[in-house]
Amino acid sequence: MNLLKHKWTEAPQLPLPTEATKTVAAPLGLSEIIKASRMAETAAQAETPPVDLGEEWHSPFLFNEMEKAVHTVADVIARHGIVMIHGDYDADGLTATAVLYRYLSQFGLEIYTYIPDRLEEGYGLAAGGVKSALEHKVDLVITVDCGIVSHDEIAELSAAGILTVVTDHHNCRPTLPAADACLNPKWPGESYPFPYLAGAGVALKLVQGMSEFFHQPEDVWRDLTDFAMIGTVADVMPLVGENVAIVKEGLSRLNNRARAAWQILLNLPTDETITATTIGFRLAPLINAAGRMGCVSPALQIMLTDEADIAGEMAQKLQSLNEKRRELTQAVWTEVERQICENPLFLAAPILFVAGENWHTGILGILAAKAAAEFNRPTFVLNREVDADGKVLYRGSGRTYGTIDLVATLNTLAPLLEAYGGHRQAAGVTVTAAALAEIQALLAGKQQAAFTCTELAGLPELCERTPLPCDLEVDLSVCNVTNWQELQNLQPFGESNPEPVLAWQGCTVLQLRKIGKQKQHLQLLLQDKAGRRIKGIFFGGGYWADAITAPVKLDLLGVLQINTWQGLTEAQLRVVDIHLCLESLEKANLAVASEICASSEPAVSDETGYLPRRISENPQAQKQFLAEVYRFLQRVLDQTWQLVDPAWLADVWSWHFKFKFAGELVEKILTLFAESGILECKSWSAKNEHLYLIGLRQPHNKVKLSDLDAYHKLMHRW
């Protein structure tokens, strides 16, 4: 839990309702306003001509080699050949495998599936898959979600007389493998109009093409859109264009509760609507846990069965694997966090390379993503391995933050790397122990002989913290069920089409209460100017109840939701971020509401970072002030480490003590407590701002604060 003051993107302001419409519950057209704003922003940022983003289905035969692919598969069906579907271990690869398996099963073929072991084999068509195809004497191998860069393996299968059809959506080499047909919307020479299909989406297009070739009813291929929808959402594909058609159709079928697997896995009431958010946060993690833990069988079996008892058994196994994955992630995260906070090389490094031993390779990507989000830096998390020759290597995954391109960075570091690959946002890397130490030193700004200054120009600088997105500034009066329903016109929500985020300025908060098993969440009761009340929930925001008290005016960033309880449905806010209302701070500068500041003198410090004289020149007031500051830090900090924004402390302390805190004053107070040994404070560099890593400590010896130089710098103006 970090204590940061986030910037919000600027958003258009919705005009408040006129007197004539204040009592009317009609929708305010929020979805149209937000959609138009997003389209304008996208057009302004586009560096290349936009692709066709219409939500209609495209003909599968717009793929360059769809006809070849359909005829290749149809010929094998005609002679009752043996087929192997080579998939991948993540949710996209598994659902793509299920799409083809279920479709081809109607022809009475002998079908094998091959999913490489994530821990032993890694990603893609490799030696294990080729060996399995040869052993089963298959006539056709169809790859899904992989294969587009497996030139040697495809050639080996072809040499053995095995037909190959590649369906993939990953980045390609300039030339395609010599398969009998290749379907990949991302190949530069491909004419298909929509490049953002998931692996399961490409598999569905092949099935659509097959179905049209055999003149089957549309329902034959549309019945498989639930699998393609899950793969699309789980692989975080942009929810635009044809992906919207896939997701809408898939969700419609999923909500019919016809497939036992999904009903058992989700375990939701039959009247609860399943959305893309449900898939992304509940279903996809269960499926992905199987691949991460090196045990994909339950995930694949639950997709291929129509038997409720088998689905129930597989669901239990998936739940168990996911729980184990959670436990492993939390255990390793503690060590990752400790390393980041305690390694001095990381304090100013624009990219973090964190390494350990006996870290489960299936969770390294999750840890990298969590670290990047927590510490506002792209992060690689690596595990120590020893290869067959006894060579020590570190292998792992990275996730980006902000605008930094991971592959561009790895290109610069290439002379030090054993292997790497990926794309801007996510990448994998293998490096020796000696090279890892050199990379860490290099990124910390310590010049290494292996590189010239020109070569180092490819390394990124520290990036700015990403502002939190905001679609529209509104009034609390728009918070009703009718407007929530109107916002659902923007569904499905996901990548490139997030749930609308709204801003509310100057909200009166009547109650603040910590909730949750560990009291980590915040419940709020808000009231607008007309006296209407609405509830809010801020997940992970429980620390605010330790920092401020109600009543208070806040600026809120959040999402409009509904909550149904005992048959009553009402609107509520899911708060994303909180700012203390500037109006409250300005009034606080003129108010006197604490014993510390009690005086006829205005309770305002100057802007040079000094305390008001009533504190700095009064020994008793000094003692009371510092004691209160320390009690505050005890409430909001823990004994480990937290990333703290001085701007956040300045706002909260200004509100609490009723005088304006300058940034310099916050730094002086933190320096004093650090010198006394009651907390550790490290500078954490970020572009255009300065943050701190802070942890409370028990001092070894009792220290008198007034004996410290930092004390006098804080209290004395001259």
C-alpha positions in Angstrom: 0.0 0.0 0.0 1.7 3.2 -1.2 0.7 6.7 -0.1 0.8 8.6 -3.4 -1.0 11.7 -4.7 -1.8 10.8 -8.3 -2.4 13.2 -11.1 -5.7 12.8 -13.0 -6.1 13.4 -16.7 -8.1 16.4 -17.7 -11.7 15.6 -18.6 -14.6 17.5 -20.0 -17.1 18.8 -17.4 -20.7 17.8 -17.7 -23.0 20.8 -17.3 -25.1 20.5 -14.2 -28.8 19.9 -14.7 -30.9 23.1 -15.0 -33.6 23.8 -12.5 -36.2 22.4 -14.9 -34.5 19.0 -15.2 -33.2 18.4 -11.7 -36.2 16.2 -10.8 -36.2 14.3 -14.1 -34.6 10.8 -13.9 -34.0 10.7 -17.7 -30.5 9.7 -18.8 -28.0 12.5 -19.5 -26.4 10.9 -22.5 -23.2 10.1 -20.6 -22.2 7.2 -22.9 -22.4 9.4 -26.0 -20.3 12.1 -24.4 -17.7 9.7 -23.2 -17.6 7.7 -26.5 -17.1 11.0 -28.5 -14.4 12.2 -26.2 -12.5 8.9 -26.4 -12.8 8.8 -30.2 -11.4 12.3 -30.4 -8.5 11.5 -28.1 -7.7 8.3 -30.1 -7.7 10.2 -33.4 -5.4 12.9 -32.0 -2.9 10.3 -30.7 -2.9 8.0 -33.8 0.4 7.8 -35.5 -0.8 5.4 -38.2 -4.1 5.3 -40.2 -6.8 3.5 -38.1 -7.8 0.0 -39.0 -11.4 -0.9 -39.6 -13.0 -0.8 -36.2 -16.6 -1.6 -37.2 -18.1 -4.1 -34.9 -19.3 -6.4 -37.7 -18.0 -9.9 -38.5 -15.6 -10.0 -41.4 -15.5 -12.8 -43.9 -12.9 -15.4 -42.9 -11.9 -15.7 -46.6 -10.4 -12.2 -46.4 -7.3 -14.0 -44.9 -4.7 -14.5 -47.6 -4.5 -18.2 -47.0 -7.9 -19.1 -45.6 -8.9 -21.0 -48.7 -5.7 -23.0 -48.5 -6.3 -23.7 -44.8 -9.9 -24.8 -45.3 -9.0 -27.1 -48.2 -6.1 -28.6 -46.3 -8.3 -29.4 -43.3 -11.2 -30.6 -45.5 -9.0 -33.0 -47.3 -7.9 -34.6 -44.0 -11.5 -34.8 -42.9 -12.5 -36.5 -46.2 -9.9 -39.3 -45.7 -10.6 -39.6 -41.9 -7.0 -38.6 -41.1 -5.5 -38.1 -37.7 -5.2 -34.5 -36.4 -3.1 -33.0 -33.7 -4.0 -29.5 -32.3 -0.9 -27.9 -30.8 -2.0 -25.2 -28.4 -0.5 -23.1 -25.6 -0.8 -23.2 -21.8 -2.5 -19.8 -21.2 -6.2 -19.1 -21.4 -6.0 -17.9 -25.0 -4.1 -21.0 -26.2 -6.4 -23.4 -24.3 -9.7 -21.8 -25.5 -8.3 -21.8 -29.0 -7.5 -25.5 -28.7 -11.1 -26.1 -27.4 -12.6 -24.2 -30.4 -10.9 -26.5 -32.9 -11.3 -29.7 -31.0 -15.0 -29.2 -30.4 -15.6 -28.3 -34.1 -13.5 -31.1 -35.6 -15.0 -33.7 -33.2 -18.3 -33.7 -35.2 -16.5 -35.4 -38.1 -15.5 -38.5 -36.1 -11.8 -37.9 -36.5 -9.0 -39.1 -34.2 -7.8 -35.9 -32.6 -4.9 -35.4 -30.2 -4.1 -32.2 -28.3 -0.7 -31.2 -27.3 0.0 -28.4 -24.8 3.7 -27.8 -24.0 4.6 -27.8 -20.3 5.3 -24.2 -19.3 8.0 -25.2 -16.8 9.8 -27.8 -18.8 9.3 -26.8 -22.5 8.3 -23.2 -22.5 6.2 -21.5 -25.1 5.5 -22.6 -28.7 5.9 -25.4 -31.2 9.2 -27.1 -30.3 10.9 -30.5 -30.2 8.3 -32.0 -27.8 5.4 -31.1 -30.1 7.2 -32.4 -33.2 8.1 -35.7 -31.4 4.5 -36.2 -30.3 3.1 -35.6 -33.8 5.6 -38.2 -35.2 4.8 -40.8 -32.5 1.0 -40.5 -33.1 1.6 -40.7 -36.9 -0.7 -37.7 -37.5 -1.7 -36.5 -40.9 -2.2 -32.9 -39.9 -0.9 -30.5 -37.2 -2.9 -27.3 -36.6 -1.2 -24.8 -34.3 -3.2 -22.3 -32.3 -1.8 -19.2 -30.6 1.7 -20.3 -31.7 3.7 -21.5 -34.6 4.3 -18.4 -36.6 8.1 -18.3 -35.8 8.6 -22.1 -35.7 10.2 -22.3 -39.1 12.5 -25.2 -38.3 9.8 -27.3 -36.6 7.3 -26.7 -39.4 10.0 -27.8 -41.9 10.7 -31.0 -39.9 7.0 -31.9 -39.9 6.7 -31.2 -43.6 9.7 -33.4 -44.3 7.9 -36.2 -42.5 4.9 -35.8 -44.7 2.7 -34.1 -42.1 0.4 -31.3 -43.3 0.6 -28.1 -41.2 -1.8 -25.2 -40.7 -0.6 -22.4 -38.5 -3.1 -20.1 -36.7 -1.4 -17.5 -34.6 -1.6 -13.8 -33.7 1.9 -13.0 -32.4 4.5 -10.9 -34.2 6.0 -12.5 -37.2 9.4 -12.6 -38.9 9.6 -11.1 -42.4 8.9 -14.5 -43.9 6.3 -17.0 -42.9 7.1 -20.7 -42.1 6.7 -23.1 -45.0 3.3 -24.5 -43.7 0.5 -25.5 -46.0 -1.4 -22.5 -44.8 -0.7 -19.6 -42.3 -3.4 -17.5 -40.7 -2.0 -14.5 -38.8 -3.7 -11.0 -38.9 -0.4 -9.4 -37.8 1.7 -10.6 -40.7 2.7 -7.4 -42.6 1.5 -8.8 -45.9 -1.8 -10.0 -44.6 -4.9 -8.5 -46.2 -7.3 -9.3 -43.3 -8.8 -5.9 -42.2 -8.6 -6.4 -38.4 -5.2 -7.1 -36.8 -6.1 -7.4 -33.2 -7.6 -10.9 -33.0 -6.6 -13.2 -30.1 -5.3 -16.7 -30.8 -8.7 -18.0 -30.0 -10.2 -15.4 -32.4 -8.0 -16.7 -35.3 -9.0 -20.3 -34.5 -12.7 -19.2 -34.6 -12.2 -17.6 -38.0 -10.8 -20.9 -39.3 -13.9 -22.7 -37.9 -16.1 -20.1 -39.5 -14.4 -20.7 -42.8 -14.8 -24.4 -42.4 -18.4 -24.1 -41.5 -19.1 -21.9 -44.6 -17.2 -24.3 -46.8 -19.5 -27.2 -45.6 -22.6 -25.0 -45.8 -23.4 -25.5 -42.2 -25.8 -23.3 -40.2 -24.2 -20.2 -38.6 -25.0 -21.6 -35.2 -22.4 -24.3 -35.7 -19.5 -21.8 -35.4 -21.3 -19.2 -33.4 -21.8 -21.7 -30.6 -18.0 -21.6 -30.0 -17.8 -17.9 -29.5 -17.9 -18.2 -25.7 -14.4 -19.9 -26.0 -13.1 -17.2 -28.4 -14.5 -14.5 -26.1 -12.7 -15.8 -23.1 -9.4 -16.1 -25.0 -9.9 -12.5 -26.3 -10.5 -11.0 -22.8 -7.9 -13.1 -21.0 -5.2 -12.2 -23.5 -6.1 -8.5 -23.0 -6.8 -7.8 -26.6 -8.2 -4.4 -27.5 -12.0 -4.5 -27.2 -12.6 -2.7 -30.5 -13.8 -3.8 -33.9 -14.5 -7.4 -34.6 -13.4 -8.3 -31.0 -16.5 -6.5 -29.8 -18.6 -8.7 -32.0 -16.8 -11.8 -30.6 -17.1 -10.7 -27.0 -20.8 -9.6 -27.2 -21.8 -12.9 -28.9 -19.7 -15.0 -26.5 -21.1 -13.2 -23.4 -24.7 -13.6 -24.7 -24.1 -17.4 -25.0 -22.3 -17.6 -21.7 -25.2 -15.8 -19.9 -27.6 -18.5 -21.3 -25.8 -20.8 -18.8 -25.8 -23.6 -21.5 -22.2 -24.7 -20.9 -21.7 -26.6 -17.7 -18.0 -25.7 -17.4 -18.5 -22.0 -17.1 -21.5 -22.2 -14.8 -19.5 -24.5 -12.4 -16.3 -22.5 -12.5 -17.9 -19.1 -11.9 -20.4 -20.3 -9.4 -22.6 -17.3 -9.8 -26.4 -16.9 -9.2 -28.3 -17.6 -12.3 -29.7 -14.1 -12.4 -26.3 -12.4 -12.2 -25.1 -11.0 -15.5 -21.7 -12.2 -16.6 -19.6 -9.4 -18.2 -16.1 -9.1 -19.7 -15.0 -7.8 -16.3 -16.2 -11.1 -14.7 -14.1 -13.0 -17.3 -11.0 -10.9 -16.8 -11.0 -11.0 -13.0 -12.7 -14.3 -12.1 -12.6 -16.8 -14.9 -9.3 -16.1 -16.7 -7.1 -16.3 -13.5 -8.5 -19.7 -12.8 -7.7 -21.0 -16.3 -4.3 -19.3 -16.3 -3.4 -20.8 -12.9 -3.3 -24.2 -14.5 -0.6 -23.2 -17.0 1.3 -21.2 -14.4 1.5 -24.2 -12.1 2.5 -26.5 -14.9 -0.7 -28.6 -14.8 -3.0 -27.6 -17.7 -4.9 -30.8 -17.9 -7.8 -29.7 -15.6 -8.3 -26.5 -17.6 -8.4 -28.2 -21.0 -10.6 -31.1 -19.7 -13.2 -28.7 -18.3 -13.4 -27.0 -21.7 -13.8 -30.3 -23.6 -16.4 -32.0 -21.5 -20.2 -31.6 -21.3 -20.5 -33.8 -18.3 -21.3 -31.8 -15.1 -19.6 -34.2 -12.7 -16.3 -34.2 -14.7 -16.6 -30.4 -14.9 -17.1 -30.2 -11.2 -14.1 -32.3 -10.5 -11.9 -30.2 -12.8 -13.2 -27.0 -11.3 -12.1 -28.1 -7.8 -8.6 -28.8 -9.2 -8.5 -25.4 -10.8 -9.6 -23.7 -7.6 -6.8 -25.6 -5.7 -4.2 -24.7 -8.3 -5.2 -21.0 -8.2 -5.1 -21.0 -4.4 -1.6 -22.5 -4.5 -0.6 -19.9 -7.1 -1.8 -17.1 -4.8 0.2 -18.4 -1.9 3.3 -18.8 -3.9 2.9 -15.3 -5.3 2.5 -13.7 -1.9 5.5 -15.5 -0.5 7.8 -14.5 -3.3 6.4 -11.0 -3.5 7.6 -10.3 0.0 11.1 -11.1 -1.1 10.8 -9.1 -4.4 9.5 -6.1 -2.4 12.3 -6.3 0.1 15.0 -6.4 -2.6 13.6 -3.4 -4.4 13.4 -1.4 -1.3 16.8 -2.4 0.2 19.0 -2.5 -2.9 20.6 0.9 -3.4 21.1 0.2 -7.1 17.4 0.4 -7.6 16.8 3.8 -6.1 17.4 5.7 -9.4 17.3 2.9 -12.0 14.8 3.4 -14.8 14.2 -0.3 -15.0 14.5 -2.9 -12.2 16.0 -6.3 -12.6 15.1 -8.3 -9.5 16.5 -11.9 -9.1 16.1 -14.8 -6.7 16.4 -18.5 -6.2 13.7 -21.1 -6.2 11.1 -18.7 -7.4 8.4 -20.5 -9.3 8.8 -19.6 -13.0 5.0 -19.6 -13.5 4.5 -16.6 -11.4 7.3 -14.4 -12.5 5.2 -12.4 -14.9 2.6 -11.7 -12.2 5.3 -10.5 -9.9 6.9 -8.3 -12.5 3.5 -6.7 -13.3 2.8 -6.1 -9.6 6.2 -4.5 -9.0 5.9 -2.3 -12.1 2.6 -1.0 -10.8 3.7 -0.6 -7.2 7.0 1.1 -7.8 6.2 2.9 -11.1 9.1 1.3 -12.9 9.3 -1.4 -15.6 10.5 -4.5 -13.8 12.0 -7.9 -14.7 11.7 -10.7 -12.2 14.2 -13.5 -12.7 14.8 -16.9 -11.2 18.2 -18.6 -10.8 18.7 -21.7 -12.9 21.5 -24.1 -13.7 21.6 -25.5 -17.2 22.8 -29.0 -18.3 26.4 -27.8 -18.5 26.4 -26.4 -15.0 26.1 -22.7 -16.1 24.3 -20.4 -13.8 21.6 -18.4 -15.6 18.8 -16.1 -14.6 15.6 -16.4 -16.6 12.4 -14.5 -16.2 9.7 -12.1 -17.3 9.3 -8.3 -17.5 6.4 -5.9 -17.6 6.6 -2.3 -18.6 5.4 0.9 -17.0 4.5 4.2 -18.7 5.8 4.6 -22.2 9.0 2.5 -21.9 9.5 -0.1 -24.7 10.9 -3.2 -23.1 12.2 -4.8 -26.3 13.9 -1.5 -27.4 15.7 -1.6 -24.0 16.7 -5.2 -24.4 18.0 -4.4 -27.8 20.4 -2.0 -26.2 21.4 -4.5 -23.6 21.7 -7.3 -26.1 25.5 -7.8 -25.8 24.9 -8.8 -22.2 22.0 -11.1 -22.8 21.9 -14.8 -23.5 18.4 -14.6 -25.0 15.3 -12.3 -25.1 12.1 -11.7 -26.8 8.6 -10.2 -26.5 7.0 -6.8 -27.2 6.8 -3.3 -25.8 4.7 -4.2 -22.8 6.0 -7.7 -21.8 9.2 -9.6 -22.5 11.2 -12.5 -21.4 15.0 -12.6 -20.9 17.8 -14.9 -20.0 21.1 -13.6 -18.6 24.2 -14.9 -16.8 24.9 -14.0 -13.1 27.9 -11.7 -14.1 25.9 -9.9 -16.8 22.9 -9.4 -14.4 25.2 -7.6 -11.9 26.6 -5.5 -14.7 23.1 -4.6 -16.0 22.0 -3.6 -12.5 25.0 -1.3 -12.1 24.6 0.1 -15.6 20.9 1.0 -15.0 21.9 2.6 -11.7 24.0 5.1 -13.6 27.4 3.5 -13.1 29.2 3.5 -16.5 30.5 0.1 -17.6 33.4 -0.4 -20.0 31.3 -2.8 -22.2 29.3 0.2 -23.6 30.1 3.5 -25.2 28.0 6.6 -24.4 26.4 6.3 -27.9 25.4 2.8 -27.2 23.9 3.8 -23.9 21.6 6.3 -25.6 19.2 3.5 -26.2 18.5 3.1 -22.5 15.4 4.8 -21.2 15.3 7.6 -18.7 13.1 7.6 -15.6 9.5 7.9 -16.7 6.8 10.1 -15.2 4.2 8.5 -13.1 1.2 7.7 -15.3 -1.8 9.9 -14.5 -5.0 8.2 -13.6 -7.5 8.4 -16.5 -10.7 10.4 -16.2 -13.5 10.5 -18.8 -15.9 13.1 -17.4 -16.3 15.4 -14.5 -19.9 15.2 -13.1 -22.0 16.1 -10.1 -23.3 13.6 -7.6 -26.8 14.1 -8.9 -25.9 11.9 -11.9 -25.4 8.9 -9.5 -28.5 6.9 -10.1 -29.5 3.5 -11.5 -30.8 5.1 -14.7 -27.5 6.7 -15.6 -25.6 3.5 -14.7 -27.8 1.6 -17.1 -27.2 4.2 -19.8 -23.4 3.8 -19.3 -23.7 0.1 -20.1 -24.2 1.1 -23.7 -20.4 1.3 -23.8 -20.0 -2.4 -22.9 -18.0 -4.6 -23.2 -15.4 -3.1 -21.0 -11.7 -4.1 -21.2 -8.5 -3.3 -23.0 -8.8 -0.1 -25.1 -12.4 0.3 -23.8 -12.2 0.7 -20.0 -15.1 1.2 -17.7 -15.9 4.9 -17.6 -14.1 6.8 -14.9 -15.8 9.9 -13.5 -14.6 12.7 -11.3 -16.6 14.4 -8.5 -15.3 17.6 -7.1 -16.0 18.9 -3.6 -18.0 16.0 -2.3 -19.1 16.2 1.3 -18.1 12.9 3.1 -20.2 12.3 6.1 -18.7 9.0 7.2 -15.4 7.2 6.7 -15.0 3.6 7.9 -12.5 0.9 7.5 -13.9 -2.5 6.4 -12.6 -5.9 5.3 -10.9 -8.8 7.1 -7.7 -6.7 7.5 -9.5 -3.4 7.5 -7.8 -2.5 4.2 -10.8 -1.1 2.5 -12.7 2.2 3.0 -16.4 2.7 3.1 -17.7 6.3 2.5 -21.1 8.0 2.9 -21.4 11.0 0.5 -23.9 13.8 0.3 -24.5 16.3 -2.5 -25.7 19.9 -2.2 -29.3 18.8 -2.4 -28.9 16.5 0.5 -29.0 13.3 -1.5 -26.7 10.5 -0.1 -24.8 7.8 -1.9 -22.4 5.1 -0.6 -18.9 4.6 -1.9 -16.3 1.9 -1.5 -12.5 2.4 -2.0 -10.8 -1.0 -2.2 -7.3 -0.8 -0.6 -8.0 2.8 0.6 -8.5 2.0 4.3 -5.4 4.1 5.2 -7.5 7.2 4.5 -9.6 6.6 7.6 -6.3 6.8 9.6 -5.3 10.0 7.9 -8.5 12.1 8.0 -11.8 12.2 9.8 -15.4 13.1 8.6 -17.0 15.4 7.8 -14.6 16.4 5.1 -14.8 17.6 1.5 -13.0 15.4 -1.0 -12.5 15.3 -4.8 -13.2 11.7 -5.9 -12.2 9.7 -9.0 -14.3 6.6 -9.5 -16.7 4.3 -11.3 -20.5 4.4 -11.1 -21.9 1.0 -10.1 -25.0 -0.5 -8.7 -25.5 -2.7 -5.6 -28.5 -5.0 -5.0 -29.3 -6.0 -1.5 -32.5 -7.7 -0.3 -34.2 -6.8 -3.5 -33.2 -3.1 -3.4 -31.0 -1.8 -6.2 -29.2 1.5 -5.7 -26.2 3.3 -7.2 -22.9 3.4 -5.5 -19.4 4.6 -6.3 -16.3 2.4 -6.6 -13.6 5.0 -5.7 -10.3 4.8 -7.6 -8.5 7.8 -6.0 -9.0 10.6 -3.5 -7.7 14.2 -3.3 -8.4 16.4 -0.4 -10.6 19.2 -1.7 -8.5 22.3 -2.4 -11.3 24.4 -1.0 -10.9 22.6 2.3 -7.2 23.3 2.3 -7.6 27.0 1.5 -10.1 27.4 4.4 -7.8 25.4 6.6 -5.1 28.0 6.1 -7.3 30.5 7.8 -8.8 28.3 10.5 -7.5 27.5 13.9 -8.8 24.1 15.0 -6.1 22.4 17.1 -4.5 23.1 20.5 -1.1 23.2 18.8 -2.1 26.2 16.6 -4.2 28.0 19.2 -3.3 31.7 18.9 -4.6 35.0 17.6 -1.9 34.8 14.9 -3.2 33.5 11.6 -2.4 29.8 11.3 -0.4 30.1 8.1 3.2 29.1 7.6 5.2 30.9 4.9 6.1 29.0 1.7 9.8 28.6 2.5 9.3 25.4 4.5 9.1 26.7 8.1 6.6 26.1 10.9 4.4 28.9 12.3 6.0 30.8 15.1 3.4 29.6 17.6 5.0 26.2 17.2 8.6 27.0 16.4 8.9 29.4 19.4 7.0 27.4 21.9 8.8 24.3 23.4 5.5 22.7 24.6 3.9 23.3 21.2 7.0 21.8 19.5 6.7 18.7 21.6 3.0 18.3 20.9 3.4 18.9 17.2 6.1 16.3 16.7 4.3 13.8 18.9 1.1 14.2 16.8 3.1 13.9 13.5 4.7 10.7 14.8 1.3 9.2 15.9 0.0 10.0 12.4 2.9 8.2 10.8 2.3 5.2 13.1 -1.3 5.0 11.9 -0.6 5.1 8.2 2.8 3.4 7.9 3.9 -0.2 8.7 7.2 -1.7 9.8 8.3 -2.7 6.2 8.5 -0.2 3.4 6.1 2.1 1.7 6.4 4.4 -1.2 5.3 7.9 0.0 4.7 11.0 -1.9 5.6 14.2 0.0 2.7 15.9 -1.8 0.3 13.5 -0.2 1.7 14.1 3.2 1.7 17.9 2.6 -2.0 17.8 1.7 -3.0 15.6 4.6 -0.9 17.4 7.2 -2.3 20.8 5.9 -5.8 19.5 6.5 -4.9 18.0 9.9 -2.9 20.8 11.4 -4.8 23.7 9.7 -1.9 25.4 8.1 -0.3 25.1 4.7 2.6 22.6 4.5 5.3 23.3 1.9 7.2 20.4 0.4 10.4 21.6 2.1 8.7 21.4 5.5 7.6 17.8 4.9 11.2 16.9 4.0 12.6 18.5 7.1 10.2 16.5 9.3 11.1 13.2 7.6 14.8 14.0 7.9 14.4 14.7 11.6 12.7 11.4 12.3 15.2 9.5 10.1 18.1 11.0 12.1 16.4 9.9 15.3 16.2 6.3 14.1 12.4 6.0 14.4 12.1 5.6 10.6 14.2 4.9 7.6 13.8 7.2 4.6 15.3 6.7 1.2 14.9 8.9 -1.9 13.1 7.2 -4.7 13.7 9.0 -8.0 11.0 9.7 -10.5 10.8 12.1 -13.4 9.8 15.6 -12.4 9.1 14.6 -8.8 10.7 13.1 -5.7 9.3 10.2 -3.7 10.4 8.4 -0.6 10.7 4.8 0.6 9.7 5.0 4.3 9.6 2.3 7.0 9.0 2.7 10.7 11.7 1.4 13.0 12.4 0.8 16.6 15.5 2.9 17.5 18.3 1.1 19.3 18.9 4.0 21.7 16.6 6.6 22.9 17.4 9.9 21.2 16.4 13.4 22.3 15.1 15.2 19.2 16.2 18.6 20.4 19.9 17.4 20.3 19.7 16.8 16.6 20.8 19.3 13.9 17.6 18.4 11.9 15.5 19.6 14.8 17.0 23.0 14.8 16.7 23.3 11.0 13.1 22.5 11.4 12.3 24.9 14.3 14.5 27.9 13.7 13.8 30.3 10.9 17.3 31.8 11.0 
